[in-house]
Amino acid sequence: MKAIKHAALSIVGSIFISWPVWPLAQVTLGTENGEWRYIGGTIGHTRYSPLNQINAENFEDLEQAWVWRTDNFGPNVDYFSRSTPIYVDGILYTVASPRRQVVAIDPATGETLWTFREPETIRHQRSPRQAYGKGVTYGEIDGRGVIYITTPGFFLWALDAKTGRPLENWGGAFPVGGFPGTGVIDLIPYLVDDWGPWQDYLVAGGKYDPDYGIPRELGMVTASAPPIIVNGVLVALVGHQPSYGQTRIENVPGDIMGFDMATGERLWKFHVIPRPGEVGHETWHNEAWRFSGDISTWAPASADPELGLVYLVTNASTVQAYTGHRPGDNLFGGSLLALDVKTGERRWHFQIHRSDQWNYDLPTPPLLMDLTVDGKKIPAAIQNTKQGLIFVFNRETGEPIWPIEDRAVIQTEVPGNYTAATQPYPSWPEPVDRIVLDGITDEFIIDFTPELKQQALEALDGYRIGGLYVPQLPDTYNGEYINNVGCLGGGNIINHPPAADPTNGMMFNSHRRNCFAPNFMRATNGIAPDNPNYPEPGSGGATPNSTPTTGKTVAAWLPGARRRANPQALEQRSSGRSVGLPTIDGLPVYKRMNNQLSAYQMNSGVKTWSLPVGNNPETYEGHPALEGLEVPNSGGAGWSIQMVSGDLLIQTRALSEGMAQILPDAPLTLNARDKMTGEIIGTVALPAPGQYGMMTYMHEKKQYIVVQIGSSQTDYPGAIVAYRLPD
């Protein structure tokens, strides 16, 4: 038998960056005055509160105070609950349903105080990610509370926090029936006003339809995360249809814009795809900057007001699985950006991964907290990734706190495609799962018995084993390998944001091991039929990705179906063998690591503990090949969701992927864990599985814990449930 073929991934260099130094900044250690003013708790997005009325001694005394449900806030029952409420000045604020309806809630009773719904537009009906709204933003103008939100139709609203009415003398009139004369900004004209394809469209006689939005042949735009306010500047974030759902190469760039929070006046715009003369323009070959789009900032942002910096993370450019039309490293895709909030100028950046074709977008903002490293206090920005890597920077300068190494990666064999020669890997902290470094090496092969290990080695014989950046092969491939195999350690952390305790430097990160053999790429021959699941504009209704395919020009290659392996690659083996990741009668060939929760001491970068969340599924432990064996607990289905309150790590489990709940009858609990050990020290029941996040606040001298929940399999709509101690 041949040995498992591993790609040679050599370290080719280390990245050290030098920038000027600004005065040392401080970020608030946690929420203040019992409030939760940001969806991440603080502007540094740590999801930490110092409240400790609820503690280890009384956690199990918690009682359900109220449940607020989203049943009647949209055209369909929505089982998502991705919006984390904020609590400011005695009121809870959140959004509901794909309508992105803004809601004010009484924090003691769960009663609805007011709602605001954006008037209907076609551009809303055709917008993607409608159910992905993460919440709202709070600010004050001359002492008056204001709620800001960016909607799927790409409007920016300013609402009176006490009444929900659009703010007077803010923004401007919008020429579509039902819209007020004030309190709203149409963001589309600001986004496209200096964009070449838009200017060409106008010159050719095109006209802007504010009801419809951007013409389909030019692209689309939406929003998931709320804006963020920093030093009087409202920074609007842009979203798109996920680029892995695109077939055509043109789209609108997701440029970042700053507005005066008091008037709505636009102050600046940052080009996420650099124009000639701008930093990073040389990373777009073949004039791809002219037509490429996306590079959204769909994840929330964090900020340091004392430094005057806002921190944003981005995704890939259009047509994510193939980059032949946009060769080059494609800055600022897959990047962490630090922008001067007054001017929009880039202060520093780091590209976490180059030329993304793996859906490795950055789905969570950096955690901001001060660290003490080797006796030196450093203002830090900690970036967690889908890959399972952890990058740590000085948030003033952008300098890595620990060296970041460039490693050679497997190169594409798809004709005309482009792969970056190297990708950055942090030398420290260690990844949440070391399998991401080199893939399924001997250390990670299932080996509970010698027979199992031998079967796994035989199953993987002929595959090329890599780590994170294995490229897809063309469906015409006739080389020596059956397929490439890669492994992720993090997963899509849209479902489970990390949390941190700035008082002691601890960070808590949920993750899961996932190894895969990618689909082969197929030539398109210039044909890209629209997705039949997309509704016609104006017909109403929505799917999670409801915008039709945009643009004019179809990419040369797209992911295809899993084909059967060719005889040349299989040699003496059966030519009918599948080329997907093999199994052993349904068992994975690698050691499982499901639903894991790990803690890092970020002052040293050391992982202090790592524990499974939930138990091995019965299909795993009950497998005949494992009968009678002591199989380590790898964790159960879903993802761990957590925040820090006082001395407790509050944690639950999400049991949904996309629209479907994984396990309808799984234990539904809210857990209190010891921060230093991860041990569960208290548990209360939940009415439905957790979703995305949670928060806590103090109202009328009582601490409340609020959890986002929902379940499609048990027909429990998206909701928030509040707990408090008995009177």
Secondary structure, 3 states (H helix, E strand, C coil): CCCCEECCCCEEEEECCCCCCCCCCCCCCCCCCCCECECCECCCCCCEECCCCCCCCCHHHCEEEEEEECCCCCCCCCCCCCCCCEEECCEEEEEECCCCEEEEECCCCCCEEEEECCCCCHHHHCCCCHHHCCCCEEEEECCEEEEEEECCCCEEEEEECCCCCECCCCECCCCCCCCCCCCEEEHHHHHHCCCHHHHHHHHCCCCCECCCECCCCCCCCECCCCCEEECCEEEECCECCCHHHCCECCCCECCEEEEECCCCCEEEEECCCCCCCCCCHHHCCCCHHHCCCECCCCCCCEEECCCCEEEEECCCECCCCCCCCCCCCCCCCCEEEEEECCCCCEEEEEECCCCCCCCCCCCCCCEEEEEEECCEEEEEEEEECCCCCEEEEECCCCCECCCEEEEECCCCCCCCCCCCCEEEEECCCCCCCCHHHHCCCHHHECCCCHHHHHHHHHHHCCCEECCCCCCCCECCCCCCCCCEEEEECCCCCCCCCCEEECCCCEEEEEECCEEECCCCEEECCCCCCCCCCCCCCCCCCCCCCCCCCCCCCECCEEECCCCECCHHHHCCCCCCCECCCCEECCEECECCCCCEEEEEECCCCEEEEEEECCCCCHHHHCCHHHCCCCCCCCCCCCEEEEEEECCEEEEEEECEECCEECCCCCCCEEEEEECCCCCEEEEEECCCCEEEEEEEEEECCEEEEEEEEEECCCCEEEEEEEEECCC
